[in-house]
Amino acid sequence: MRFAIKTRPEHTSWQQLRDVWIAADEYEVFESAWHWDHFYPLSGDMAGPNLEAWTTLAALAQATKRIRVGCQVTGMIYRHPAVLANMAATTDIISGGRLELGIGAGWNQMECDAYGIELPPLKERFDRFDEGTQALIALLTEKVANFDGQYVKLTDAYCEPKPVQTPHPPITIGGKGPKRTLRAVARWAQHWNVIVATPEEWKPLKDILVAHCEDLGRDVSEITCSVNVRIDPDVPLDQAIDTAITTAAAYGDAGVDLVVLNLPLDTPPTILEPLAKALA
């Protein structure tokens, strides 16, 4: 079983977010650190502060030395795939090759409406996601990329300099849609992340992923499977950590590779020491 942390860039300051990631960087039990890609808070006051994902991710990559860094997950609808490819390559360089490239089709209607960003119907959204993923990979791996899709077109397109990691930073696809999302995971991802209520809910989704991999001739063991486990902010810290570890162990027994521990909002860096000791 492997472990990661996830912070929420809502209702917090840059200094507090940075200090938590720097603290996590000191404990080898945490292999990666993540946050989300939203422009509005998802809890509390929707008009409150929420730090932008990729600019903070690049800064956090600079502030840390060891821990892998990622966004769980980037909404493909928010940025053209060619722009995202350049952002990812630059962030991977800044991190010295520690980027996890998390992507998803996007879903937040409220943010899209507020910013005038089109949120297409579900089928078109996933069609765009499939094309965007292929364009991303082409730009990150090919000297000159060309792609002629219905929604994404590249003509003698460059993405230079290339990322440190080859052939490209590991792609994490988030979601649990059995037909489109899990098939996209089987086709392109090195990491699948999903938020589910119980290990019993996770197991049939893993079976679907296995079937997609078999259909495409891919070994499912090449794909890291992760879930998120919340550390409850409403109970004493020792109890919250014990409950999270028990839950993580159950997911490990079910076959999950990586548990991402969702830290409470306004978490002080001091939470990392007891959490790391308990996990170790």
C-alpha angles and dihedrals in degrees: 000000000000128000140213137170131231126200129193115233090205125107092002141100129249090242093055093046091048093049092053093051092047089052092049089051089065095061116071092201087077107072097179144011126214143183134178138266107234134121097207129048114261094211136041118359108015088203091057127107122291121173117228113254109228101038090051091044091057091048092048089050088056092046095053133059111194115014119093115242132214150152116241091231138342113215107233090208092065100061134028108253091240091054090047092050091056091046091050094048092050093046091049089053092048090051094047092243101320102118123126106198105218117189138171139168095255129239115186107121094179094057092045092050092048094051099036092245114152114241103195124208113281098264094049091044091058092043088055090046092053092050092044092052092051091048091049092053092046093052094046095048110028127071090222118018127206125179129167109193132150092253105016124051127179122186117189087326124181130205106185137205097033121226120269094242118076137252081004139306111294111274118229116195117195127206145062107240103140099211108036108014099044092043089052088051090053092049103044116001132099090189133034120199125188136170111221135160100235143003087253090062091047099052099068090047089055089050090055090050090051090052092050090049092050090049091052095042094246129138107239090208087073088070122078109222116209139175133189123244119192122223103219112236093195098069132058112287096244091052093046092052093047091051092048092050092049090051091047091052091053090053089048090054088052091055104264112151102199132028116202109206111214106216120216119259113272091020111176117223089247090076090072097069099057090039093052092046092050092049092047 
